[in-house]
Amino acid sequence: MNTAVPLPMDVRLMNGLASLLFALAALGAAAAAALWVLRLPVFNIAGITVRGDTVHNSAPMLRANVAPRLAGNFFTLNLATAREAFESVPWVRQAVVMRQFPNRLRVRLQEHQPVALWGSESEPRLVNSFGEVFEANVDELADQDLPRLSGPDGQSQQVLQMYRLLKPVFDPLDLSVQSLALSPRGSWQLGLDNGASVEIGRGEPPEVLARTRRFAQTLTQVAGRYGRHADDLLSADLRHADGYAVRLRGVSTTPDAPAKK
């Protein structure tokens, strides 16, 4: 019987080293080939398809503005960076960027839907339907009668929510809320489309809403006592425990009431 003679240790080490070198060489060649393929011109981004909201930004304008900021090809492009590039364009709230083999991008956009102006008249800021503040060219909305909201930084959602609660209260009076402001101390003040201002005061939303409803439901009766209408209101102060003070066009009345809170 023939018995295999074990290879010497140094021979086995040399064989193992040779196998390892061959494997590394193969891996290096495969990596070089893959890198060469990734850099082929056919994979350079050749087009961008834009879908979704393009009311304020046309698709050609978006492509022209964003394309120069995109680095890499189909494989190497950073999608997060591309998304940020699209979302930096005015009016764009959200962008979803996807690859389309072999050399295109597909982008779906969601634009801000403006529901109100925000801050002072000198600031080009708006509030969208989510209560988020964004900057845009407000001149594009000159034909829209948007209300003006204001308040401390970070409180835009709260102010928009309160506006949505209070606006229907004045509809039966044919008056519209044109402005609503929240002071740093938490006090509410609104302005109506007839120029009147209403000091509502502080409180949780249900309390503020109830106080405003009581005022709106009795304003016509109070104004009628003096031969006036609801739209003759000049100002009102609701910061009283059991009543409110009003000024009417041509008339001034202050009902008996406890001191202000």
C-alpha positions in Angstrom: 0.0 0.0 0.0 1.3 3.4 -1.0 1.2 6.0 1.7 1.1 9.7 0.7 4.0 11.6 2.0 2.9 14.9 3.7 4.3 18.0 2.0 6.8 19.9 4.0 5.5 22.8 6.0 7.4 25.4 3.9 5.9 24.0 0.6 2.4 24.1 2.1 2.9 27.7 3.2 4.1 28.6 -0.3 1.1 27.0 -1.9 -1.3 28.8 0.4 0.4 32.1 -0.2 0.3 31.5 -4.0 -3.4 30.8 -3.8 -4.0 33.9 -1.7 -2.1 36.0 -4.2 -4.1 34.6 -7.1 -7.3 35.3 -5.3 -6.3 38.9 -4.5 -5.2 39.4 -8.1 -8.6 38.2 -9.3 -10.4 40.4 -6.8 -8.3 43.4 -7.9 -9.0 42.7 -11.6 -12.7 42.4 -10.9 -12.7 45.6 -8.9 -10.8 47.4 -11.7 -13.2 46.1 -14.3 -16.2 47.2 -12.1 -14.7 50.6 -11.7 -14.1 50.9 -15.4 -17.7 49.9 -16.1 -19.1 52.4 -13.5 -17.2 55.2 -15.3 -18.5 54.5 -18.7 -20.1 57.6 -20.3 -23.3 55.7 -20.9 -24.0 55.9 -17.2 -23.6 59.7 -17.0 -26.9 61.4 -16.0 -28.5 62.3 -19.3 -32.0 63.3 -18.2 -34.3 64.2 -15.3 -38.0 63.4 -15.4 -40.0 65.7 -13.1 -43.5 64.8 -11.9 -45.8 66.1 -9.3 -46.4 69.8 -8.4 -44.9 72.2 -10.8 -47.2 75.3 -10.4 -44.5 77.7 -9.3 -41.5 75.9 -10.9 -41.7 74.5 -14.4 -39.9 71.2 -15.1 -37.4 72.7 -17.5 -36.5 75.5 -15.0 -36.0 72.9 -12.3 -33.7 70.8 -14.4 -31.7 73.8 -15.5 -31.2 75.0 -11.9 -30.6 71.7 -10.2 -28.6 69.7 -12.8 -25.3 71.7 -12.4 -25.4 70.8 -8.7 -25.6 67.0 -9.2 -22.3 65.3 -9.0 -21.7 61.7 -10.1 -23.4 59.3 -12.5 -26.2 56.8 -12.3 -24.3 54.6 -9.7 -22.3 57.2 -7.8 -24.8 60.0 -7.5 -25.8 60.7 -3.8 -29.6 60.6 -3.8 -29.8 62.5 -0.5 -27.7 65.3 -1.9 -29.9 65.4 -5.0 -33.0 65.5 -2.9 -31.6 68.5 -0.9 -30.8 70.3 -4.1 -34.4 70.0 -5.3 -35.8 71.0 -1.9 -33.6 74.1 -1.8 -35.6 75.5 -4.8 -38.3 78.1 -3.7 -41.8 76.6 -3.3 -40.5 73.0 -3.2 -41.5 71.4 0.1 -40.5 67.8 -0.6 -38.7 65.8 -3.3 -38.4 62.1 -3.9 -35.5 61.2 -6.2 -35.1 57.8 -7.8 -32.7 56.3 -10.3 -34.0 55.1 -13.6 -31.5 52.8 -15.4 -29.2 53.4 -17.1 -28.7 57.2 -17.0 -31.8 59.0 -15.8 -33.4 60.4 -12.6 -37.1 60.4 -11.7 -38.2 63.2 -9.4 -41.6 63.6 -7.7 -42.2 67.0 -6.2 -44.6 68.4 -3.6 -44.9 72.1 -3.5 -45.8 74.3 -0.5 -49.5 75.2 -0.6 -49.7 78.7 0.9 -52.6 79.4 3.2 -51.3 82.6 5.0 -48.6 85.2 5.1 -46.3 85.1 8.1 -44.7 87.9 10.1 -44.4 91.5 9.2 -45.2 92.9 5.7 -41.5 93.3 5.0 -40.8 89.6 5.3 -41.3 87.3 2.3 -42.5 84.4 4.4 -45.6 82.3 4.1 -47.3 79.5 6.0 -48.2 76.3 4.2 -51.2 73.9 4.8 -49.0 72.0 7.4 -48.4 75.1 9.4 -44.7 75.3 8.2 -43.1 78.7 7.5 -41.2 79.0 4.2 -39.8 81.8 2.1 -41.0 82.6 -1.4 -41.9 85.4 -3.7 -45.1 86.7 -2.2 -45.7 88.9 -5.3 -46.8 85.7 -7.0 -49.8 85.6 -4.7 -50.9 89.2 -5.2 -54.3 88.0 -6.5 -54.9 85.9 -3.4 -56.4 87.4 -0.3 -54.3 85.5 2.2 -54.6 86.3 5.9 -51.5 87.4 7.8 -50.5 85.4 10.8 -47.7 86.1 13.3 -46.3 84.8 16.5 -43.1 83.6 18.2 -40.7 81.4 16.3 -41.8 77.8 16.2 -45.4 78.6 16.9 -46.7 78.8 13.3 -48.7 75.5 13.6 -50.4 76.7 16.7 -51.3 80.0 15.2 -52.7 78.4 12.0 -54.7 76.0 14.1 -56.2 78.8 16.1 -57.0 80.7 12.8 -58.8 77.7 11.5 -60.9 77.6 14.7 -61.8 81.3 14.8 -62.4 82.0 11.1 -65.8 80.2 10.9 -67.0 82.1 14.0 -67.3 85.3 12.1 -68.8 83.9 8.9 -72.5 84.5 10.0 -71.6 88.2 10.5 -70.2 88.4 7.0 -66.8 89.4 8.5 -63.6 87.7 7.7 -60.5 87.2 9.8 -57.7 89.0 8.0 -55.0 88.7 10.7 -54.2 86.8 13.8 -51.3 87.4 16.1 -50.0 85.5 19.1 -47.9 87.6 21.5 -44.8 86.3 23.3 -46.9 86.2 26.5 -49.6 84.0 24.9 -52.3 86.7 24.2 -54.3 86.5 21.0 -55.4 89.5 18.8 -57.2 89.3 15.5 -58.1 91.8 12.8 -61.2 91.7 10.7 -61.6 92.7 7.0 -63.6 95.8 8.0 -60.5 97.1 9.9 -61.6 96.2 13.4 -59.3 94.7 15.9 -60.3 92.2 18.6 -58.3 91.6 21.7 -59.1 88.0 22.8 -56.6 87.5 25.5 -54.9 84.4 26.8 -56.2 80.9 27.3 -56.3 77.3 25.9 -57.8 76.9 22.5 -61.3 75.8 23.8 -61.4 78.8 26.2 -60.4 81.2 23.5 -62.9 79.7 21.0 -65.7 79.9 23.5 -65.0 83.5 24.4 -64.9 84.5 20.8 -68.1 82.7 20.0 -70.0 84.5 22.8 -68.8 87.8 21.4 -69.7 87.0 17.8 -73.2 85.6 18.8 -74.1 88.8 20.7 -72.4 91.5 18.6 -75.4 92.0 16.2 -77.7 92.5 19.2 -75.4 94.9 21.0 -74.7 96.9 17.8 -78.5 97.0 17.1 -79.2 98.8 20.4 -77.3 101.8 19.0 -78.6 101.6 15.5 -75.5 100.0 14.2 -74.5 96.7 12.5 -71.8 94.2 13.1 -69.6 95.6 10.4 -69.6 99.0 12.3 -67.3 97.4 14.8 -64.1 99.3 15.4 -62.6 97.3 18.2 -63.4 94.9 20.9 -61.8 93.7 24.1 -62.8 90.3 25.3 -60.4 90.1 28.2 -63.2 90.5 30.8 -64.6 87.8 33.1 -68.3 88.4 32.3 -68.5 90.6 29.3 -66.6 92.6 26.7 -66.0 96.2 25.7 -66.7 97.4 22.2 -66.2 100.5 20.1 -68.7 101.0 17.3 -68.5 103.5 14.5 -70.1 106.7 15.9 -70.7 105.1 19.3 -68.5 104.0 22.3 -69.8 101.7 25.0 -68.1 100.0 27.9 -70.3 97.6 29.8 -69.8 97.1 33.5 -67.4 94.3 34.0 -64.8 93.1 36.5 -61.2 94.1 36.0 -59.2 92.5 33.2 -57.4 89.3 33.9 
